[in-house]
Amino acid sequence: MARYMVRPLRSSDFEPLMQLEETIFGAQGEKLLGPYYVRLCCDFFADTCFIAFAAGQPVGYVLSFVKGAEAYCTTLGVHPDFRATRVTLHLLVAFARAILPKVEVCWFTVDEDNRAARALHSVLGAEEIGVRSDFYGPGQPRIVSRIDRRAFEKARGRYERLGLVDPRQSEEAAHAGA
């Protein structure tokens, strides 16, 4: 049996997600996602939002939504006890496989001090393109980065080595974007 299980969100994941949000971000003094947004992800954007489990317990999640040919990855959270594990990779695999057939661009936002997330975005091939002032409220700017189909194709070998896509899927995605 696999150590981790990742699946799309369900409506019943609302409470566990809010608890994870408190454990991951609230404990660091950060503002939490609004319950309305989390509910929207559970009920309406579940095909591009995922939750990870270890031994049946929720340990991480990725929240995103797709609008047209653009994906917006809004939050990736992993319980502190599981940050040095492969949970993040499993979440990214599910996310990449869900969005690659659908989009031409993926956007990320991140706090300037979150070096781990910024490094992850860079590994994925995303380019930081600017800063949005007051993105999460007054005095809370966020760096905006993006990866487009061209950048994905440039990083495709890295995606395959990381296991985010298999060669067949990445070739199909490249042809779909042509």
Secondary structure as the mmCIF struct_conf table of DSSP 4:
data_model
#
loop_
_struct_conf.conf_type_id
_struct_conf.id
_struct_conf.beg_label_comp_id
_struct_conf.beg_label_asym_id
_struct_conf.beg_label_seq_id
_struct_conf.end_label_comp_id
_struct_conf.end_label_asym_id
_struct_conf.end_label_seq_id
BEND BEND1 ARG A 3 ARG A 3
STRN STRN1 TYR A 4 PRO A 8
HELX_RH_3T_P HELX_RH_3T_P1 SER A 11 ASP A 13
HELX_RH_AL_P HELX_RH_AL_P1 PHE A 14 ILE A 24
TURN_TY1_P TURN_TY1_P1 PHE A 25 PHE A 25
HELX_RH_3T_P HELX_RH_3T_P2 GLY A 26 GLN A 28
TURN_TY1_P TURN_TY1_P2 GLY A 29 GLY A 29
HELX_LH_PP_P HELX_LH_PP_P1 GLU A 30 GLY A 34
HELX_RH_AL_P HELX_RH_AL_P2 PRO A 35 ASP A 43
TURN_TY1_P TURN_TY1_P3 PHE A 44 PHE A 44
BEND BEND2 PHE A 45 PHE A 45
HELX_RH_3T_P HELX_RH_3T_P3 ALA A 46 THR A 48
STRN STRN2 PHE A 50 ALA A 54
TURN_TY1_P TURN_TY1_P4 ALA A 55 GLY A 56
STRN STRN3 GLN A 57 LYS A 67
TURN_TY1_P TURN_TY1_P5 GLY A 68 ALA A 69
STRN STRN4 GLU A 70 VAL A 78
HELX_RH_3T_P HELX_RH_3T_P4 PRO A 80 PHE A 82
TURN_TY1_P TURN_TY1_P6 ARG A 83 ALA A 84
BEND BEND3 THR A 85 ARG A 86
HELX_RH_AL_P HELX_RH_AL_P3 VAL A 87 ILE A 99
TURN_TY1_P TURN_TY1_P7 LEU A 100 LYS A 102
BEND BEND4 GLU A 104 GLU A 104
STRN STRN5 VAL A 105 VAL A 110
TURN_TY1_P TURN_TY1_P8 GLU A 112 ASP A 113
HELX_RH_AL_P HELX_RH_AL_P4 ARG A 115 VAL A 123
TURN_TY1_P TURN_TY1_P9 LEU A 124 GLY A 125
STRN STRN6 GLU A 127 ARG A 132
TURN_TY1_P TURN_TY1_P10 SER A 133 TYR A 136
BEND BEND5 GLY A 137 GLY A 137
TURN_TY1_P TURN_TY1_P11 PRO A 138 GLY A 139
STRN STRN7 ARG A 142 ASP A 148
HELX_RH_AL_P HELX_RH_AL_P5 ARG A 149 LEU A 162
TURN_TY1_P TURN_TY1_P12 GLY A 163 GLY A 163
BEND BEND6 LEU A 164 VAL A 165
HELX_RH_AL_P HELX_RH_AL_P6 PRO A 167 GLY A 177
#
